[in-house]
Amino acid sequence: MNKRLVSLSAAVLVLVIGSSANAVTIVATPGALTGSVPAEQGGLVNFSAPSTGSFASGTFTENGIAFSPTTPGQGGTVVSGTSPGNYANPAGYVGNYMAILGGQSETLKFSNSMDIFGLYWGSIDTYNSVEFLLNGAQVGAIIKGSDLAVPIEASGNQLGPDSNAYVTFSNLLFDEVILSSTGNSFEFSNVAAAAPEPATWAMMVLGFAGIGFLAYRRKSKPSFRFA
């Protein structure tokens, strides 16, 4: 294949990713423990039992998603119940969940590219943040609790229906998510992600093929020179 065409397709791919990331769609359902995330990778992650690793070590895999501290020793902690001043059980939720304390962050890695991410976000705070990456590069802006639209309130209210919601992010492509908090705490569970549907990949491939064909046509056009 012509190397120029390959380079052109790669450049367009970055442009498409950038454009979709800037227009990320966020759907928050107040008081809902789960949302609509089709074709979940392995199902919902509710921290019931890791398939590999251990919750105590902070590095584990559950339902195909690899969790690890972004900085060694400074990641999320799988807990249950409430510890005043540290973390609080998400409203209406029973069981294990992850709490990310102030100054800590947790990295979630996927074996394939995903285009939908969801989680039950407890007692949403302005200082909780979600960051998406693809091949190590940030996709779009970092999204904070304060960026969620009304009726969501990033008040940290542990019981309020509008500050505990299932939040779904879509219209972006990523293979890594970093969840962070600058204060106590970022609590969440029921994590889910979905890979692009075959039809989506097909449309992207057709788009790149069309652009490559146009580039080929432009290159192969005869040029005329007048004396």
N, C-alpha and C positions, 0 to 999 in steps of 0.2 A: 504494500500500500504506500502511496505517496506520503513522505514524511511531513510535507507541508499541510496536507489534509488532516493528518493525525493531530498536529499541533493546533490547527484551527478548531477542531472539534473539542479539544481539551479546554481551550480558552472559552469557548461558548458554554461548556459545562460549568465552569467557574462562574460565569456571568449569570446563568440560570439559577444556580444555587444561591448566589448573592441576592438576586431579585426576590426569590421565594422566601429567603430568610428575613428580608426586610419587611415582608408582608405576612409574617407568621400569624396564624389564626389561633386565638386562645379562647377556649370555651370553658367557663367555670360554672359548675352546677352546685349551688349552695346546699349544704346538708346531705349531699349524696356520697355514699361510700365508694361507689364505682361509677365509671362513665362508659362511654361508647368508644372502645378502642378495638377495631376489628383485627382479627388474626393475631391475637396477642402471642408474643414469643414465649411459649411455655405456660401461659396463663398469668394470673396476677401474682405479684411477689408480695406476700404478706408476712414475710420473715418468720414463718412457722418452723422451718428446718432447712439449713443450707445443703445443697447437693454436694458441694466440696468446700473445704476450709471450715472455719468456725466463726460464729458471731463474736466470740471473745477476742479473736485475733484481729478482727476488723477487716479481714480480707477473705472473701468467700464468693461463691457463685450460687445463685438461686434462679431456677427457671431460665437458664441460659444467659443471665445477665451477671457480669463479673463486677463485684463491688470491691472497692479498695480506698483507703485514705488517699486524698490527693497529695498530702504531705505525710510521711510515715509518723504514726502516733498521733495524728491530728485529724482523724476522720470521724464519721458518725458512729453512734453506739446503738445497738439494738436493745430496746428496753420494753417494759410494760408498766402500766400504772402511771402515777404522777409523782414527781419529786419537786416540791415547791422551790421556785427560784431557778430550777434547771430545765425541766421539761414537763409537759402535761399531756395526758392521753387525748388524742384527737376526739372531738365530740362524737359520741355515738359509736365509737370504735372499741372493740374488745380484742385483746391479744397483743402480740409483739408489734412494735413499730420502730422506726429509726429516728433518733434525735441527734441533730447536729448542733453542738454547742457553739458559743461565740468564738470566732476566729478559726473555726474548723470547716472542712469541706470533704465531701465524699464523691468519688468518681465512679460512674457507671459506664462500663464498656460493653459494646455489642459486637458479636462476631460478623454481622452484616450491617449494611446501611439501613437505617430506619427512617420513616417519615412521619410517625405519630408517636407521641409520648404522653403518658398520663400518670397521675398520682393523686392519692387522697391527701390533701394538704391541710394539716391541723393547725389551729390557732395562727392563721396567716399573719405574718409580721412584715413591716416595711423593709427590714434588714435581711429577710430571706431572699435568696437569689437562685436562678436557674440559668445555666450557660450550656449552649450546644456547640459541639465541635465535629468537624469532618476531616479525617486524615490529619489531625493535630491542629487544624486552623479553626478559629472561632467562626461560628455561623450566626450572623446577625448580632443584635445587641444582647447584653445580659439582661434578663427579665427579673425584676424584683417584685415582691409582694405588693408594693405600692403601684405597680404598673397594671394590675388587674382592674378591670372596669367594674363600675357599679352594677349590681348591688354588693359586690364583694368589698369587704372592709378589712384592710390590713391593720387591724386594731390589736391583734394578739389575744382577743377574747377566746378563752378556752371552751366556752359553751355556746357562743353565738352562732346561729345558723349561717350568717353571712361571712363569718371569718373561718369557717371550716367547710371546705368544698372539694369536689373532685375537679381537677383542672387538667384539661387536655390541650396539648400543643400540636399543631399540624401545619401543613404547607411549608415544610422544610425538610432537608435531608441531613442526617447526622449519624455518627457511629459512636458517639461518646457524650455523656451528660455530666456536668459538674454541679452538684447541689451544695450551696454554701450558706453560711450565716455569720453575721458580725456580732450577734447577740444571742442570748439563750431564749428560744431555741428554734430550730427548723424541724418540725415533726411531720412525718409522712409514712404512708403505707400504701398497699394495693397499687404498686408500680406496674405499669404495663407499657408495651411498645409494639409497634406494628411495622412490618417491612412494606415497601411500595408494592402495590398490586402489579401483576404482569402487564396490565393495560397501560399503567403509568410508565413502566420501563419501555414498553413498545413505542409510546408516543415520543419519549425522549430520543430513542434510537432513530426513529423516522425523522425527527427534527434535525439531528446531527447529520443524517444521511443526506437530507435535502440541502443543508448548508454546504456540505462537502461537494455535492453535485454542482451547486452554483459556483463554488470556487473553481472547480474543474473546468466548467464552461467558460468562466471568465479568463482562465489561464490559457485555454485552447483556442480562444478567438484569434483569427488572423489579424495581423497588424499591417497597416498600409503606410508607406512612406512616400511622400511627394517630393520630387526634386525641386 
